Each structure stands twice: as structure tokens, then as C-alpha cells.
Amino acid sequence: MAVLRFKSSLSTAFFSSSSSFDSLSYFLSPSRKPAFPFFHLRFSSLSQTFSLFPGRHIHTLKILAMAERSTKTASQSHKYTNRLAAEHSPYLLQHAHNPVDWYPWGEEAFSEARKRDVPIFLSMFVVSDGWKVLVRCHVMEVESFENEGIAKLLNDWFVSIKADREERPDVDKVYMTYVQALYGGGGWPLSVFLSPDLKPLMGGTYFPPDDKYGRPGFKTVLRKVKDAWETKRDVLVKSGAFAIEQLSEALSATASSNKLADGTPQQALHLCAEQLAGNYDPEHGGFGSAPKFPRPVEIQLMLYHYKKLEESGKSGEANENLKMVTFSLQCMARGGIHDHVGGGFHRYSVDECWHVPHFEKMLYDQGQLASVYLDVFSISKDVFYSCVSRDILDYLRRDMIGPEGEIFSAEDADSAESEDSTRKKEGSFYIWTSKEIEDIVGEHAPLFKDHYYIKRSGNCDLSRMSDPHNEFKGKNVPIERNSAFAMASKLGIPVEEYLDILGTCRQKLFDVRLNRPRPHLDDKVIVSWNGLAISSFARASKILKSEAEGTKFHLPVVGCDPKEYMEVAERAASFIRKQLYDEHTHRLQHSFRNGPSKAPGFLDDYAFLISGLLDIYECGGNTNWLVWAIDLQDTQDELFLDKEGGGYFNTPGEDPSVLLRVKEDHDGAEPSGNSVSVINLVRLASMVAGSRSERYRRNAEHLLAVFETRLKEMAMAVPLMCFGADIFSVPSRKQVVLVGHKSSVEFEDMLAAAHSEYDPNRSVIHIDPTKTEEMEFWEATNSSIVLMAKNNFVPDKVVALVCQNFTCSPPVGDPTALKARLCLKPTSS
């Protein structure tokens, strides 16, 4: 994303020669250097940041204790109640009893600002961006928003709006982009002052309440913004309008051609893999340094590159790629970022060895990680990877699914240390003392402690970054530093017996942990994140059928029949269709908590859900799921597609309060909606025929042309788009067409065979010629499928045809034969 430098006179509006601005002017001197990235204030004519509290460490436990005491006091009697009390977001509800007269984002607040002719103060919070972000938000809440003196200033001089980024990512994108463009970085809490018509006037992140260490505090900033609004309004408003105009121009990327230059997909794929390999950590796995985030899109890219190298006969290079992936996934699964007792993965590790995590668990991580472990299992057939994917999915089934099948968003990092505790602490639910392990596990404690590196002094000592402030002194985050095979051999016992003992020990710890105070559950249902999880559940239902018969599972893995995962996927999709989809307008809403949110569905919601629906269908779901995916793609094209410039905007552009429409391409913790859309369009184009198929491919290529420069120059920033560009470039996608009765065991076995090998350039289509509705759908969508069904239907069998380059192989009626057919090297293009 371009970093813009605005040539405006905004600073003049704030900083005249009057003495009242002297202290601020000093810290905006070009000679000042940022000293501590905890506080940033930035004005549009400046090229440097300034910082607050150089070298000062803010103790997280103290701050959270303050927040906890405040929460408990408020729960007993509410002196104040504001409009946030009627909201659904758990975060907004936490501020419903601040003395600040908060408004939610909406016309009521904007109208009030126009009526009173005062600026707007917007405070935006995100719950999923890390512990430091959470701490900063708690700090500002306790220090400023619960301060009656500051609240009076806000109430008298501003209209104050509080927003949840997860509910309104479109609003956050506008003002975070503004702040980032001004000083090259941003963060949360996002604090922005706006005109009544929502143009940004000034932005920053955390503000302390009072002037300290020569830095201006929030009270000072409020007074200066008020004074500038009263005396320099024209300059402020013009500067804000100019900023939005420049950002809009910079972020509405268009393509000079609707064609992608020859060779670009292959170049981008190679460049991205090369850049990632250059960042590979051969000691601890992963592609980067601490703090370490899983970023599954990188794994997806490297796996796909492995596949392409293997197909081109470069087995040595392919295996090097695969080793980087498998070692990284092993290190993650054995590290403390993985919850060994309850399953699932935490957000990221603060150290380089995947050991001490930020303990929050996010749905988008679980969905993506389960899928990449499934991919590696389909390549290696090593049940280590299938068990990790089961571990994740079983955690979601147990702890994150609502009564109607909806999948919740997150679990917090912090929780009370005991039922009687008035203080929350990060990781309390997940960490153990050595004595606790001994008391709970009993006779097998030495084995368990040795396996998971449990120490009486605590084990957060593997890196100087693991616990720099000794907050986990005497506590242990389980981590596996040696394989079960090596440990069992050391003890001279069969590995099966060793694994049984570990499973029994984990069960005991799990049972005890159930009685601990749980971290807060964020029970919002976000469509995009559900889409990611739906994909992994659906794919697991077929890929896991390749597990060796008799495979033994241990807690946190349940060991269910894989078909149960399909039931989870379909229930989640059904919930979205019932609660968050309008059958008349064919539109989605973004999220649900005690009812649908006010926010419309965004690009990610459509793209990720379409991907999930395609996976449900391809893994054996009813044709109705494919029909819905096609309908949603039509709506996505109607609402988000830039028909002239190419690519998809992140918002529909119908809300006048959202001032920017952005075409997002960055594949980070979540993939970008544009990257997922390329893959969706390629998949859909291979299933349908005629003008619709051509339109899908045309839109995919035009999208890729928009981001051609990124693909060529910064491929590592867009790994999933590189993946999508290459699958678009494949001349003929492989189609596996199954014909037969879908209620039969044979059909399930053939479906499992169709998904048994890793091949992203394959689509699976299934049709039952005895079902009139299916035949009518395919007749209208792709008549070639109907012809294959009619010509190859055998009443008591399920047959498969593998088609590529406009040619279909002879039908096969046996899963083993189908697997063999799919393992053949692709025909040259």
C-alpha cells in the first residue's frame, strides 16, 4: 500500500506562534526522533512521529487489574449508561457505562455533530491484533474513558463514537489508512478526530491522560483540537478533504490492460517461494523472526510450489520446499503456540521457537491451519498431520460452536487465576506449575514433565524473548522438544504405550482445567471467518478417510468418523443462510450476535463463504450449495467488482459514511478477498460452461492485471494471489466427474478417492442421473456434465471420469483405480 505524504497546511492550523502551542511545537520539531512506539501523534504536513514515555515499561498486570476492578465496580451499580448499552458487540458493551457519552457508528452520531457543529472523536478497537494492542486499549479505557474530567471535555466539545473493528472493518480501513499514510505506521486503539462530514482532521493511537515527560496528554490534545476547530476550521476541513481525495486516488488501483502479461504467474510463484525460502528459519521453522505468526497463506504457497516442481521433474528442489513446510508445521504443533491439552492454536508466539504464545485463539487461524495440515497429510499420509487437523477441528466442535451450528470468533488470552481472583492474567487458563502437574498426573508425572519440558522454576526460558519481564516465573507452557519415538526409545517402552500414557495425562489435566475460570468467549459470528472454518471441516470429511485403518487417537483428538465434520460445515453454512442472508436481495450481513449486525457483508464475507460452499459441494454436499455459491458470486460481482478498472473493492460503496473504497491485496493473518476471489473464479469457471465460464475467467485475469506490479515486485506480500495467478494460468483444469447414487457407500468411497491426493488444480463434480433437480441444474449450467451422466450411468455402481484438455479418460468404478488415475503425471500443455 502506498505511503502518502500530504503537502497541506494542517499543522499550521494546530500550531501557530502563540505560546499555548509551544510545548507541542517542540515535540514536532524535525530534529526530534521517535523514542518509544507506544504513542504516536501525526499531522499531515510532517515527516516524523513523536513518542510518549521513552523507556517506560507499562506493567500489563497492573493495568488489567485496574480494568478488572473497574469492571467489577461497574457491574454492581451503573452511575452512567450510554447508547452502547443497546449494541451487540461485547467490546462496545464494555464501554456502555463509561462517563463518556458514547455513540455507536451511525447517522444519529453524525446528525448530532452537525447539529452541535462540533468535531467527532472516533475511538476504534480491535480484539485480535495482539496482547500489546489489548493492553493499550485497556490503558486508554482506564486512564481516559473512565475519567470523569476527560469525559466532560469529550462530552462538551465533541461527539464521541466508539467502534469495534471486527464489526466495522470498512470504517477502520478508512481512518487507519489515513493514519498510516501520515506517518508510515498505525495501531490500535485508533484515535481520530473527524469533521461532522467525517473527513479526518487528525489521528493517532494511544494518548495518555496528562502531559508527561514533555509530551502532550489527551486533555491537551482535546483542547488544541477544540481551539483549532474554532479558529482554523477552514484549513482543517480542506486538509481532511484533500487527504481523502489523495487516498482515494492512491487506493483505487486500476489496470491499464485487462490482460495479464505472459509469464507473470510463473515468475510471481517462483519469486514468492524464493523470498519465503530466504526468510526460512532452519532451526525453529517458519518464515520470519519473532514474534512468529503462523500465516498459513505462506504454507499454501510453498506447498503449491512443491507440487509444481514435482510435476516438472525437479524432485530435489520440490523436496527442499516440502521439508521447509513440514518442519515448520511440526515445530508449530510441538510448540507452546499449540494448546496440547485442549487443542487448537494460539494467535502467535512472542519468541522465535514457537513456545510462549499470545494466548488468544482466533477462528480464522483455526480454519486456515486445519486446512494446511490436511494438505500435508494428503501428500505425506503421515497421521501426525491428520491428527493436528483433527485436534483443531475437535477444539472448535467442543468449545466454539453455538446451538444452531454457528461458529464463534475467538477466545481471549486472559482469565482469572482462580474463582476468587479479582484480577485477570494472560495465559492463566493454559499454564501450569510443576507441582500442579505432579499432583494431577500422579505416577506418570516424571514422564510427562520430561516430554513437555516442565520445570519447577518454570520453562519460559528457551529464549530471551519468551518472558522478558518474568511474568510466567515458576509457570510452564507445555512444549515438546523431542519426538515421542525418541522419548519412548529412551525409556525402552513401545511408542504406542508411551502415547497412551501421554493421552491419559492430558485427559487428567483437561478435566482439572475445566474447573478453572475460562477466558472470555467472543461469541460474534463473522461470515468470513466462518467461511474459512467451513472449508476445513468440509475438506476434512473426505481427506481424513485416507487415514490408515486402526489409527489410534488421544485427547484432545476425539477420533470421530470424518463424515461428522461435513455435518458441522453444513450446519454453519445453514446458520449463515438463515440468519445473515436475504433471500430476496441475495445479500449477506457481516456478523451476528443476538441478531444480525448493522454492517453489510464485505468482500471477504462473500469470497470466503463462496470458497467454503465450493468445498462443501466438492466434498459431497448437495448441489444447492453450489447453486448458492454461484448466486453469491453474482452478488459479489454486482456489489464489489470494478467493471472498468478490474478487481474487487472491499465495500459495496453504498454507505456515504464510508469515505474510501479500497482494493485490498495483502495476504496476512487472513488472505485478501481479491486473492480468494481469483481462486473462486477459476474453480467456478471449471464447473460451469459458456459465457458464464468465460466471464469468470475474464474477471479473474482483469483482477490479476490490477495487481501485476505487486506480483512482480512484492510477491511475498501476496502469496495466495501468486498461488491464484498460477492456477489461473494452467491451460486446462482437471475435472473429476462422479456419476451414481449419492446415498451409497460406494459414492462416499469414490469421493474420498477423488480427494485423496493433493492437487489444487482439480475440481470434483458429482451428479446423480436419477435426481431430476440435479439434471436440470447441470443442463442449464454445463450440459456436458449431463451428457457424461447419461452415457456413463450404471444403476448399481458409481463411476468416475477424469477429464483434462477437453478429453476424458475411460470411466473407472473402483476407488483404487481412481487414485491411480489421479496420480498420473499431468499431460503437457
ABEGO torsion letter per residue (X at the ends): XBBBBBBBAAAAAABBABAAAAAAAAAABAABBBABAABBBBBAABABBBBBGBGBBBBAAAAAAAAAAAAAAAAABBABBBAAAABABAAAAAAAABABBBBBBEAAAAAAAAAAGBBBBBBBBBAAAEAAAAAAAAAAAAAAAABAAAAAAAAAABBBBBBBAAABAAAAAAAAAAAAAAAGBBEOBBBBBBBAAGBBABBBBBBBABBBGGBBBAAAAAAAAAAAAAAAAAAAAAAAAAAAAAAAAAABBBBABABBBBGAAAAAAAAAAAAAAAABBAAAEEBEBOBBBAGAAAAAAAAAAAAAAAAAGBAAAAAAAAAAAAAAAAAAAABAABBAAAEEBBABBABAAGABBBABBBAAAAAAAAAAAAAAAAAAGBAAAAAAAAAAAAAAAAAABBAAGBBBABBBABBBABAABABBBBGAAABBBAAAAAAAAEAAAAAAAAAAGBBAAEABAABAAABAAGAABGBBBBBBABBAAAAAAAAGBBAAAAAAAAAAAAAAAAAAAAABBBBBBBABBBAAAAAAAAAAAAAAAAAAAABBBGBBBBOABAGBBAAAAAAAAAAAAAAAAAAABBAAAGBBBABBBGEBBABBBBAAAAAAAAAAAAAAAAAGBBAAAAAAAAAAAAAAAAAABBAAAEEBBABAGABAABABBBBBABBBABBBAAAAAAAAAAAAAAABBEAAAAAAAAAAAAAAAAAAAAAAABAAABAAAAAAAAAAABABBBBBBBBEBAABAAAAAAAAAAAABBBAABBBBBBBAABAAAAAAAAAABAAAAAAAAAABBAABBBBBBBBGGBBBBBBABAAAAAAAAABBBBBX
